[in-house]
Amino acid sequence: MGSATLQQFLTASGPAGKPTIRRLNFSHEAVARWLLENPDLDLGDCAAAFGYTRGWLSIIIHSDAFQAKYRELQTAADALVITDIPAKLRGVASLALDGLADQVAAAVEDKSVAPRNFLLQTSEALLSKLGYGQAKNVNVHVAPGGTAQVAVVDGTTLSRARARLLESNANGAKVVEGEAERLPNAST
């Protein structure tokens, strides 16, 4: 790089009079992309890849113009990765479901007793995820008049609710063997 070209990119306004570049050219932007694509390699590898000396590469990468471009490219790359993760997860889930479908098809074709347990477990898991099947901790309360209320809660939630009900005895609530009796003021 000739001195006229070098002076075009250099200015002495860097910290403590150190040289810096005023603007980036296409190869400087390529250095920024290379650094993002090769985070495990060092700056000596980058300098060799572009035919720069380590000193010149240092001047480039420590310039404000380069740092701004590098942050811009890094932000764009981060956004791309973040949006790509859900797509990859959907792809993996699709492959897993295809593989499971192949295994189910093979188990259905096998007329022996061996695949029945696999089919039963698979169908129970899939139906459960779809909201079918028997839920755990199902409490059915039949209200006067014959209407039923079904509440599905986990054991911890049920225990906390019962404890709060016991604490709120001021309202006249009474719990006997895990069932709530009707409040004295409740309408029939």
N, CA, C and O of each residue as an XYZ file, in Angstrom:
752
protein
N       0.853     -1.159      0.000
C       0.000      0.000      0.000
C       0.899      1.221      0.000
O       1.708      1.379      0.914
N       0.784      2.101     -1.008
C       1.635      3.282     -1.122
C       1.323      4.300     -0.053
O       0.279      4.225      0.595
N       2.255      5.290      0.146
C       2.067      6.269      1.209
C       0.900      7.204      0.917
O       0.246      7.662      1.854
N       0.616      7.501     -0.348
C      -0.533      8.348     -0.663
C      -1.821      7.638     -0.273
O      -2.734      8.255      0.277
N      -1.893      6.359     -0.554
C      -3.070      5.590     -0.184
C      -3.135      5.443      1.331
O      -4.219      5.516      1.910
N      -2.015      5.242      1.971
C      -1.971      5.104      3.412
C      -2.453      6.394      4.075
O      -3.214      6.343      5.042
N      -2.023      7.542      3.571
C      -2.442      8.814      4.140
C      -3.941      9.040      3.954
O      -4.565      9.753      4.740
N      -4.512      8.441      2.927
C      -5.941      8.569      2.682
C      -6.728      7.925      3.819
O      -7.810      8.398      4.166
N      -6.197      6.854      4.401
C      -6.909      6.139      5.453
C      -6.476      6.539      6.857
O      -7.222      6.329      7.814
N      -5.288      7.108      6.997
C      -4.756      7.402      8.326
C      -5.015      8.833      8.730
O      -5.102      9.741      7.903
N      -5.137      9.002     10.047
C      -5.187     10.326     10.637
C      -4.467     10.227     11.971
O      -4.445      9.149     12.565
N      -3.893     11.279     12.453
C      -3.151     11.240     13.713
C      -4.045     11.600     14.891
O      -3.530     11.976     15.944
N      -5.346     11.502     14.757
C      -6.256     11.924     15.824
C      -6.613     10.793     16.775
O      -7.506     10.954     17.607
N      -5.946      9.666     16.675
C      -6.223      8.557     17.581
C      -5.719      8.874     18.970
O      -5.093      9.913     19.177
N      -5.980      7.990     19.937
C      -5.522      8.232     21.296
C      -4.001      8.343     21.352
O      -3.293      7.536     20.750
N      -3.511      9.325     22.063
C      -2.076      9.573     22.253
C      -1.333      9.678     20.930
O      -0.184      9.245     20.838
N      -1.962     10.242     19.904
C      -1.331     10.450     18.617
C      -1.129      9.190     17.805
O      -0.386      9.211     16.824
N      -1.765      8.092     18.179
C      -1.611      6.846     17.423
C      -2.436      6.928     16.151
O      -3.513      7.523     16.143
N      -1.933      6.330     15.069
C      -2.670      6.399     13.807
C      -3.956      5.565     13.861
O      -4.040      4.552     14.555
N      -4.936      6.024     13.115
C      -6.203      5.316     13.000
C      -6.736      5.533     11.592
O      -6.211      6.377     10.867
N      -7.737      4.815     11.197
C      -8.318      5.009      9.861
C      -9.591      5.838      9.986
O     -10.308      5.764     10.984
N      -9.852      6.627      8.949
C     -11.038      7.492      8.931
C     -12.277      6.756      8.453
O     -13.378      6.963      8.963
N     -12.076      5.888      7.461
C     -13.234      5.180      6.888
C     -12.804      3.772      6.498
O     -11.618      3.475      6.350
N     -13.805      2.922      6.337
C     -13.540      1.527      5.988
C     -13.656      1.316      4.488
O     -14.444      1.979      3.815
N     -12.872      0.395      3.980
C     -13.068     -0.041      2.601
C     -13.608     -1.472      2.644
O     -13.823     -2.027      3.722
N     -13.821     -2.056      1.487
C     -14.439     -3.383      1.433
C     -13.598     -4.441      2.133
O     -14.155     -5.361      2.732
N     -12.274     -4.337      2.077
C     -11.445     -5.357      2.724
C     -11.483     -5.219      4.247
O     -11.341     -6.215      4.956
N     -11.670     -4.002      4.758
C     -11.800     -3.824      6.202
C     -13.098     -4.462      6.692
O     -13.131     -5.086      7.752
N     -14.158     -4.300      5.914
C     -15.426     -4.938      6.268
C     -15.303     -6.452      6.193
O     -15.923     -7.175      6.973
N     -14.490     -6.929      5.241
C     -14.264     -8.374      5.146
C     -13.496     -8.876      6.375
O     -13.722     -9.999      6.827
N     -12.602     -8.063      6.912
C     -11.892     -8.423      8.143
C     -12.902     -8.572      9.286
O     -12.821     -9.519     10.069
N     -13.839     -7.647      9.379
C     -14.853     -7.713     10.440
C     -15.669     -8.999     10.318
O     -15.926     -9.675     11.313
N     -16.074     -9.331      9.090
C     -16.834    -10.579      8.883
C     -15.982    -11.797      9.211
O     -16.475    -12.761      9.796
N     -14.695    -11.758      8.835
C     -13.789    -12.875      9.107
C     -13.653    -13.085     10.617
O     -13.672    -14.222     11.089
N     -13.517    -12.007     11.362
C     -13.379    -12.111     12.820
C     -14.633    -12.717     13.447
O     -14.538    -13.497     14.395
N     -15.800    -12.365     12.925
C     -17.053    -12.944     13.440
C     -17.182    -14.422     13.079
O     -17.697    -15.218     13.863
N     -16.713    -14.777     11.892
C     -16.836    -16.164     11.418
C     -15.776    -17.078     12.022
O     -15.953    -18.296     12.027
N     -14.680    -16.520     12.530
C     -13.570    -17.321     13.059
C     -13.189    -16.873     14.476
O     -12.063    -16.427     14.696
N     -14.095    -16.985     15.417
C     -13.785    -16.472     16.762
C     -12.696    -17.274     17.473
O     -12.099    -16.780     18.430
N     -12.431    -18.490     17.027
C     -11.431    -19.325     17.678
C     -10.016    -19.081     17.148
O      -9.057    -19.601     17.718
N      -9.865    -18.308     16.081
C      -8.539    -18.019     15.523
C      -8.043    -16.679     16.060
O      -8.839    -15.837     16.475
N      -6.731    -16.487     16.049
C      -6.187    -15.247     16.599
C      -5.954    -14.204     15.502
O      -6.135    -14.472     14.315
N      -5.554    -13.021     15.932
C      -5.363    -11.920     14.991
C      -4.217    -12.171     14.018
O      -4.229    -11.646     12.904
N      -3.229    -12.964     14.421
C      -2.150    -13.318     13.496
C      -2.686    -14.098     12.307
O      -2.243    -13.895     11.177
N      -3.643    -14.995     12.558
C      -4.280    -15.743     11.465
C      -5.060    -14.806     10.551
O      -5.055    -14.959      9.330
N      -5.731    -13.832     11.167
C      -6.493    -12.867     10.368
C      -5.555    -12.029      9.501
O      -5.815    -11.827      8.315
N      -4.475    -11.546     10.089
C      -3.516    -10.735      9.328
C      -2.957    -11.530      8.155
O      -2.831    -11.007      7.047
N      -2.620    -12.797      8.401
C      -2.084    -13.640      7.325
C      -3.125    -13.872      6.245
O      -2.794    -13.883      5.059
N      -4.383    -14.060      6.639
C      -5.446    -14.316      5.658
C      -5.642    -13.134      4.715
O      -5.997    -13.325      3.552
N      -5.416    -11.916      5.203
C      -5.629    -10.729      4.375
C      -4.332    -10.109      3.874
O      -4.364     -9.094      3.177
N      -3.209    -10.693      4.213
C      -1.930    -10.162      3.749
C      -1.542     -8.868      4.442
O      -0.783     -8.077      3.882
N      -2.049     -8.631      5.656
C      -1.713     -7.441      6.420
C      -0.635     -7.783      7.444
O      -0.460     -8.946      7.810
N       0.084     -6.761      7.903
C       0.967     -6.947      9.052
C       0.091     -6.854     10.296
O      -1.025     -6.335     10.253
N       0.614     -7.361     11.389
C      -0.149     -7.304     12.640
C      -0.373     -5.851     13.058
O      -1.426     -5.510     13.596
N       0.628     -4.995     12.808
C       0.506     -3.580     13.154
C      -0.618     -2.901     12.394
O      -1.415     -2.160     12.969
N      -0.676     -3.164     11.076
C      -1.721     -2.539     10.252
C      -3.089     -3.074     10.654
O      -4.055     -2.314     10.715
N      -3.183     -4.385     10.930
C      -4.456     -4.968     11.363
C      -4.885     -4.339     12.691
O      -6.070     -4.076     12.896
N      -3.950     -4.101     13.576
C      -4.263     -3.463     14.853
C      -4.819     -2.062     14.647
O      -5.773     -1.664     15.315
N      -4.222     -1.314     13.722
C      -4.714      0.031     13.413
C      -6.150     -0.053     12.902
O      -7.000      0.749     13.289
N      -6.413     -1.016     12.043
C      -7.755     -1.168     11.474
C      -8.774     -1.496     12.566
O      -9.778     -0.802     12.724
N      -8.497     -2.570     13.319
C      -9.533     -3.056     14.241
C      -9.734     -2.160     15.459
O     -10.769     -2.258     16.118
N      -8.789     -1.303     15.772
C      -8.965     -0.406     16.907
C      -9.534      0.948     16.506
O      -9.690      1.824     17.356
N      -9.841      1.132     15.246
C     -10.420      2.401     14.799
C     -11.900      2.458     15.179
O     -12.559      1.425     15.297
N     -12.408      3.660     15.367
C     -13.825      3.847     15.693
C     -14.716      3.351     14.562
O     -15.765      2.757     14.811
N     -14.303      3.592     13.318
C     -15.099      3.179     12.162
C     -15.233      1.645     12.126
O     -16.315      1.109     11.889
N     -14.110      0.957     12.367
C     -14.143     -0.507     12.358
C     -15.000     -1.025     13.511
O     -15.823     -1.921     13.322
N     -14.811     -0.469     14.690
C     -15.562     -0.922     15.859
C     -17.066     -0.752     15.643
O     -17.850     -1.618     16.031
N     -17.471      0.358     15.028
C     -18.895      0.588     14.752
C     -19.420     -0.463     13.767
O     -20.497     -1.022     13.973
N     -18.672     -0.729     12.710
C     -19.079     -1.720     11.715
C     -19.117     -3.121     12.329
O     -20.032     -3.901     12.064
N     -18.111     -3.428     13.153
C     -18.038     -4.741     13.795
C     -19.263     -4.955     14.697
O     -19.871     -6.025     14.667
N     -19.628     -3.941     15.500
C     -20.809     -4.050     16.368
C     -22.082     -4.219     15.539
O     -22.972     -4.985     15.907
N     -22.163     -3.505     14.428
C     -23.331     -3.613     13.549
C     -23.461     -5.042     13.001
O     -24.545     -5.624     13.017
N     -22.346     -5.593     12.520
C     -22.366     -6.956     11.986
C     -22.650     -7.983     13.086
O     -23.352     -8.969     12.861
N     -22.099     -7.740     14.270
C     -22.313     -8.655     15.387
C     -23.780     -8.647     15.814
O     -24.338     -9.707     16.095
N     -24.406     -7.496     15.867
C     -25.820     -7.388     16.215
C     -26.681     -8.111     15.189
O     -27.624     -8.818     15.544
N     -26.350     -7.930     13.912
C     -27.107     -8.617     12.858
C     -26.930    -10.129     12.960
O     -27.885    -10.880     12.765
N     -25.714    -10.577     13.263
C     -25.459    -12.015     13.398
C     -26.199    -12.581     14.603
O     -26.758    -13.676     14.528
N     -26.209    -11.845     15.716
C     -26.929    -12.291     16.908
C     -28.419    -12.415     16.626
O     -29.055    -13.381     17.049
N     -28.977    -11.442     15.914
C     -30.401    -11.483     15.579
C     -30.710    -12.682     14.692
O     -31.748    -13.326     14.846
N     -29.811    -12.976     13.770
C     -30.000    -14.125     12.881
C     -29.979    -15.430     13.665
O     -30.793    -16.319     13.417
N     -29.060    -15.545     14.601
C     -28.965    -16.758     15.421
C     -30.212    -16.912     16.279
O     -30.757    -18.009     16.398
N     -30.663    -15.817     16.876
C     -31.831    -15.873     17.756
C     -33.069    -16.294     16.982
O     -33.867    -17.081     17.491
N     -33.250    -15.795     15.772
C     -34.418    -16.197     14.993
C     -34.248    -17.589     14.408
O     -35.236    -18.247     14.079
N     -32.998    -18.052     14.272
C     -32.744    -19.364     13.692
C     -32.993    -20.498     14.695
O     -33.306    -21.616     14.286
N     -32.860    -20.235     15.982
C     -33.007    -21.287     16.993
C     -34.398    -21.927     16.959
O     -34.483    -23.154     16.918
N     -35.495    -21.153     16.973
C     -36.808    -21.807     16.905
C     -36.989    -22.635     15.624
O     -37.621    -23.692     15.650
N     -36.437    -22.156     14.515
C     -36.536    -22.919     13.260
C     -35.796    -24.248     13.390
O     -36.288    -25.281     12.936
N     -34.620    -24.222     14.006
C     -33.877    -25.468     14.205
C     -34.622    -26.408     15.139
O     -34.660    -27.615     14.899
N     -35.215    -25.873     16.198
C     -35.976    -26.709     17.123
C     -37.172    -27.360     16.420
O     -37.465    -28.535     16.640
N     -37.856    -26.589     15.578
C     -38.976    -27.168     14.822
C     -38.481    -28.268     13.888
O     -39.147    -29.291     13.733
N     -37.324    -28.071     13.267
C     -36.756    -29.083     12.384
C     -36.395    -30.353     13.127
O     -36.674    -31.455     12.653
N     -35.771    -30.207     14.299
C     -35.411    -31.383     15.097
C     -36.666    -32.102     15.575
O     -36.730    -33.331     15.536
N     -37.666    -31.343     16.026
C     -38.916    -31.958     16.467
C     -39.581    -32.709     15.312
O     -40.124    -33.797     15.505
N     -39.537    -32.136     14.133
C     -40.113    -32.794     12.963
C     -39.386    -34.100     12.646
O     -40.021    -35.113     12.352
N     -38.048    -34.073     12.707
C     -37.277    -35.301     12.474
C     -37.583    -36.356     13.530
O     -37.717    -37.537     13.210
N     -37.694    -35.934     14.784
C     -38.004    -36.871     15.866
C     -39.374    -37.494     15.662
O     -39.550    -38.695     15.865
N     -40.346    -36.681     15.261
C     -41.691    -37.214     15.029
C     -41.709    -38.153     13.823
O     -42.414    -39.162     13.834
N     -40.941    -37.827     12.789
C     -40.845    -38.729     11.638
C     -40.239    -40.065     12.052
O     -40.722    -41.121     11.644
N     -39.181    -40.021     12.863
C     -38.554    -41.250     13.338
C     -39.498    -42.054     14.214
O     -39.550    -43.280     14.115
N     -40.242    -41.369     15.071
C     -41.216    -42.048     15.919
C     -42.319    -42.667     15.068
O     -42.764    -43.782     15.339
N     -42.758    -41.947     14.045
C     -43.787    -42.486     13.149
C     -43.278    -43.746     12.450
O     -44.031    -44.706     12.287
N     -42.011    -43.752     12.036
C     -41.438    -44.948     11.409
C     -41.408    -46.116     12.392
O     -41.718    -47.248     12.023
N     -41.032    -45.842     13.650
C     -40.991    -46.899     14.659
C     -42.389    -47.425     14.974
O     -42.571    -48.627     15.173
N     -43.368    -46.537     15.019
C     -44.746    -46.966     15.265
C     -45.232    -47.821     14.101
O     -45.871    -48.851     14.317
N     -44.936    -47.410     12.874
C     -45.346    -48.191     11.703
C     -44.717    -49.586     11.736
O     -45.379    -50.578     11.430
N     -43.452    -49.657     12.104
C     -42.776    -50.955     12.195
C     -43.388    -51.804     13.307
O     -43.541    -53.015     13.147
N     -43.740    -51.179     14.433
C     -44.338    -51.916     15.554
C     -45.730    -52.423     15.191
O     -46.128    -53.503     15.627
N     -46.468    -51.658     14.405
C     -47.808    -52.086     13.981
C     -47.706    -53.279     13.032
O     -48.534    -54.188     13.082
N     -46.704    -53.274     12.179
C     -46.513    -54.372     11.237
C     -46.070    -55.663     11.941
O     -46.369    -56.765     11.481
N     -45.356    -55.510     13.057
C     -44.880    -56.668     13.820
C     -46.063    -57.246     14.589
O     -46.613    -56.586     15.471
N     -46.447    -58.451     14.268
C     -47.638    -59.058     14.863
C     -47.339    -59.767     16.182
O     -48.239    -60.374     16.763
N     -46.106    -59.707     16.666
C     -45.777    -60.357     17.927
C     -46.214    -59.470     19.095
O     -46.672    -58.346     18.887
N     -46.075    -59.969     20.300
C     -46.482    -59.254     21.490
C     -45.479    -58.155     21.860
O     -45.858    -57.188     22.522
N     -44.234    -58.275     21.458
C     -43.161    -57.378     21.873
C     -43.460    -55.889     21.645
O     -43.217    -55.101     22.559
N     -43.963    -55.461     20.505
C     -44.134    -54.016     20.295
C     -45.376    -53.431     20.971
O     -45.569    -52.216     20.936
N     -46.207    -54.245     21.574
C     -47.447    -53.712     22.152
C     -47.173    -52.728     23.278
O     -47.851    -51.706     23.377
N     -46.201    -53.012     24.122
C     -45.887    -52.107     25.216
C     -45.377    -50.764     24.670
O     -45.748    -49.706     25.177
N     -44.533    -50.813     23.647
C     -44.043    -49.588     22.995
C     -45.203    -48.774     22.436
O     -45.257    -47.558     22.615
N     -46.122    -49.442     21.763
C     -47.272    -48.741     21.186
C     -48.155    -48.142     22.274
O     -48.648    -47.024     22.126
N     -48.355    -48.868     23.353
C     -49.179    -48.378     24.452
C     -48.545    -47.143     25.083
O     -49.222    -46.138     25.296
N     -47.256    -47.214     25.380
C     -46.570    -46.073     25.995
C     -46.559    -44.865     25.062
O     -46.768    -43.732     25.495
N     -46.318    -45.115     23.796
C     -46.281    -44.018     22.824
C     -47.647    -43.360     22.695
O     -47.753    -42.134     22.710
N     -48.689    -44.171     22.568
C     -50.026    -43.592     22.404
C     -50.458    -42.849     23.663
O     -51.072    -41.786     23.565
N     -50.147    -43.389     24.851
C     -50.503    -42.691     26.086
C     -49.787    -41.348     26.179
O     -50.400    -40.345     26.545
N     -48.502    -41.317     25.853
C     -47.738    -40.066     25.917
C     -48.281    -39.038     24.926
O     -48.452    -37.869     25.272
N     -48.547    -39.465     23.713
C     -49.043    -38.530     22.702
C     -50.445    -38.024     23.047
O     -50.724    -36.831     22.924
N     -51.323    -38.929     23.479
C     -52.684    -38.508     23.835
C     -52.661    -37.570     25.039
O     -53.445    -36.623     25.101
N     -51.782    -37.823     25.980
C     -51.659    -36.944     27.145
C     -51.231    -35.551     26.711
O     -51.781    -34.560     27.191
N     -50.250    -35.458     25.802
C     -49.781    -34.155     25.321
C     -50.866    -33.414     24.555
O     -50.869    -32.185     24.498
N     -51.790    -34.173     23.964
C     -52.894    -33.556     23.228
C     -54.073    -33.211     24.137
O     -55.064    -32.636     23.686
N     -53.960    -33.567     25.425
C     -55.010    -33.219     26.370
C     -56.028    -34.316     26.587
O     -57.051    -34.083     27.231
N     -55.777    -35.501     26.070
C     -56.688    -36.621     26.260
C     -56.114    -37.549     27.324
O     -54.941    -37.454     27.686
N     -56.935    -38.420     27.802
C     -56.470    -39.396     28.776
C     -56.813    -38.961     30.179
O     -57.383    -37.889     30.379
N     -56.475    -39.778     31.148
C     -56.817    -39.525     32.529
C     -55.801    -38.578     33.153
O     -54.592    -38.787     33.066
N     -56.318    -37.546     33.774
C     -55.451    -36.589     34.449
C     -55.257    -37.021     35.897
O     -56.122    -37.678     36.477
N     -54.121    -36.649     36.476
C     -53.852    -36.953     37.874
C     -54.461    -35.857     38.735
O     -54.625    -34.722     38.288
N     -54.796    -36.206     39.973
C     -55.353    -35.257     40.942
C     -56.606    -34.567     40.427
O     -56.715    -33.342     40.484
N     -57.540    -35.345     39.931
C     -58.796    -34.791     39.461
C     -59.774    -34.819     40.628
O     -60.028    -35.877     41.203
N     -60.313    -33.676     40.972
C     -61.289    -33.570     42.047
C     -62.634    -33.210     41.434
O     -62.747    -32.222     40.708
N     -63.625    -33.988     41.718
C     -64.955    -33.729     41.189
C     -65.840    -33.343     42.356
O     -65.944    -34.081     43.336
N     -66.475    -32.194     42.256
C     -67.411    -31.727     43.266
C     -68.762    -31.593     42.601
O     -68.927    -30.829     41.650
N     -69.723    -32.335     43.103
C     -71.063    -32.260     42.542
C     -71.857    -31.282     43.387
O     -72.114    -31.518     44.568
N     -72.240    -30.181     42.759
C     -72.992    -29.137     43.437
C     -74.461    -29.534     43.503
O     -74.920    -30.352     42.705
N     -75.206    -28.958     44.457
C     -76.647    -29.226     44.498
C     -77.268    -28.888     43.150
O     -76.930    -27.872     42.542
N     -78.140    -29.705     42.703
C     -78.766    -29.507     41.406
C     -78.177    -30.434     40.365
O     -78.672    -30.480     39.239
N     -77.124    -31.184     40.711
C     -76.603    -32.197     39.815
C     -75.514    -31.741     38.859
O     -75.046    -32.544     38.052
N     -75.088    -30.470     38.917
C     -74.013    -30.043     38.026
C     -72.680    -30.390     38.659
O     -72.530    -30.308     39.878
N     -71.731    -30.768     37.858
C     -70.419    -31.173     38.366
C     -69.367    -30.161     37.944
O     -69.380    -29.653     36.823
N     -68.459    -29.882     38.868
C     -67.311    -29.037     38.563
C     -66.078    -29.920     38.661
O     -65.869    -30.588     39.673
N     -65.268    -29.927     37.623
C     -64.056    -30.725     37.624
C     -62.873    -29.769     37.644
O     -62.757    -28.892     36.788
N     -62.002    -29.945     38.623
C     -60.804    -29.112     38.733
C     -59.586    -30.023     38.682
O     -59.491    -30.979     39.451
N     -58.677    -29.738     37.799
C     -57.446    -30.514     37.695
C     -56.311    -29.639     38.220
O     -55.980    -28.613     37.628
N     -55.722    -30.058     39.338
C     -54.620    -29.323     39.937
C     -53.575    -30.312     40.410
O     -53.867    -31.489     40.621
N     -52.364    -29.830     40.574
C     -51.326    -30.710     41.106
C     -51.457    -30.765     42.625
O     -52.125    -29.925     43.228
N     -50.825    -31.744     43.231
C     -50.945    -31.973     44.663
C     -50.468    -30.815     45.504
O     -51.061    -30.526     46.544
N     -49.411    -30.141     45.084
C     -48.873    -29.016     45.844
C     -49.876    -27.869     45.884
O     -50.099    -27.278     46.941
N     -50.474    -27.554     44.754
C     -51.467    -26.485     44.694
C     -52.660    -26.819     45.566
O     -53.185    -25.955     46.269
N     -53.089    -28.068     45.522
C     -54.228    -28.511     46.321
C     -53.911    -28.406     47.810
O     -54.759    -27.967     48.586
N     -52.716    -28.797     48.219
C     -52.312    -28.713     49.624
C     -52.280    -27.266     50.097
O     -52.743    -26.963     51.197
N     -51.735    -26.366     49.270
C     -51.692    -24.944     49.641
C     -53.094    -24.373     49.767
O     -53.364    -23.596     50.682
N     -53.988    -24.744     48.863
C     -55.364    -24.245     48.916
C     -56.062    -24.742     50.182
O     -56.783    -23.989     50.836
N     -55.848    -25.984     50.516
C     -56.460    -26.522     51.740
C     -55.909    -25.812     52.981
O     -56.666    -25.511     53.905
N     -54.613    -25.545     53.011
C     -54.009    -24.850     54.152
C     -54.577    -23.442     54.283
O     -54.878    -23.003     55.393
N     -54.727    -22.731     53.175
C     -55.314    -21.383     53.227
C     -56.752    -21.428     53.688
O     -57.200    -20.539     54.412
N     -57.479    -22.446     53.282
C     -58.866    -22.593     53.692
C     -58.945    -22.828     55.197
O     -59.824    -22.286     55.867
N     -58.035    -23.629     55.724
C     -57.998    -23.869     57.166
C     -57.665    -22.591     57.930
O     -58.220    -22.341     59.000
N     -56.749    -21.774     57.374
C     -56.360    -20.523     58.023
C     -57.480    -19.497     58.026
O     -57.548    -18.652     58.918
N     -58.352    -19.564     57.041
C     -59.416    -18.558     56.920
C     -60.676    -19.013     57.644
O     -61.782    -18.845     57.130
N     -60.518    -19.583     58.822
C     -61.643    -20.060     59.608
C     -62.590    -18.928     59.977
O     -63.728    -19.185     60.371
N     -62.147    -17.680     59.860
C     -62.986    -16.542     60.202
C     -64.224    -16.485     59.320
O     -65.244    -15.938     59.737
N     -64.161    -17.036     58.115
C     -65.299    -17.041     57.189
C     -66.253    -18.191     57.468
O     -67.266    -18.329     56.783
N     -65.952    -19.004     58.443
C     -66.835    -20.124     58.746
C     -66.530    -21.346     57.920
O     -67.340    -22.272     57.894
N     -65.386    -21.394     57.233
C     -65.046    -22.557     56.417
C     -64.537    -23.661     57.313
O     -63.876    -23.399     58.318
N     -64.833    -24.863     56.963
C     -64.416    -26.005     57.747
C     -64.007    -27.115     56.798
O     -64.733    -27.419     55.852
N     -62.839    -27.733     57.041
C     -62.364    -28.812     56.187
C     -62.389    -30.099     56.993
O     -61.834    -30.174     58.089
N     -63.040    -31.105     56.434
C     -63.106    -32.408     57.076
C     -62.591    -33.436     56.088
O     -63.181    -33.625     55.024
N     -61.472    -34.119     56.435
C     -60.903    -35.180     55.606
C     -60.714    -34.733     54.162
O     -60.985    -35.497     53.236
N     -60.253    -33.510     53.964
C     -59.925    -33.051     52.626
C     -61.094    -32.556     51.806
O     -60.909    -32.183     50.648
N     -62.296    -32.539     52.365
C     -63.441    -32.029     51.615
C     -63.960    -30.777     52.306
O     -64.037    -30.733     53.534
N     -64.305    -29.789     51.551
C     -64.841    -28.551     52.119
C     -66.338    -28.710     52.333
O     -67.067    -29.112     51.426
N     -66.796    -28.383     53.563
C     -68.238    -28.397     53.813
C     -68.796    -27.079     53.323
O     -68.059    -26.117     53.107
N     -70.077    -27.046     53.155
C     -70.720    -25.815     52.695
C     -70.611    -24.744     53.754
O     -70.670    -25.037     54.948
N     -70.455    -23.533     53.336
C     -70.409    -22.428     54.254
C     -71.793    -22.226     54.860
O     -72.790    -22.495     54.191
N     -71.888    -21.763     56.099
C     -73.189    -21.599     56.723
C     -74.095    -20.623     55.975
O     -75.317    -20.766     56.028
N     -73.520    -19.617     55.266
C     -74.336    -18.615     54.579
C     -74.622    -18.979     53.127
O     -75.323    -18.236     52.439
N     -74.101    -20.090     52.649
C     -74.233    -20.428     51.234
C     -75.676    -20.740     50.899
O     -76.377    -21.376     51.687
N     -76.119    -20.302     49.752
C     -77.489    -20.576     49.319
C     -77.604    -22.002     48.815
O     -76.625    -22.568     48.328
N     -78.745    -22.568     48.921
C     -78.967    -23.957     48.521
C     -79.473    -24.068     47.129
O     -79.710    -25.175     46.645
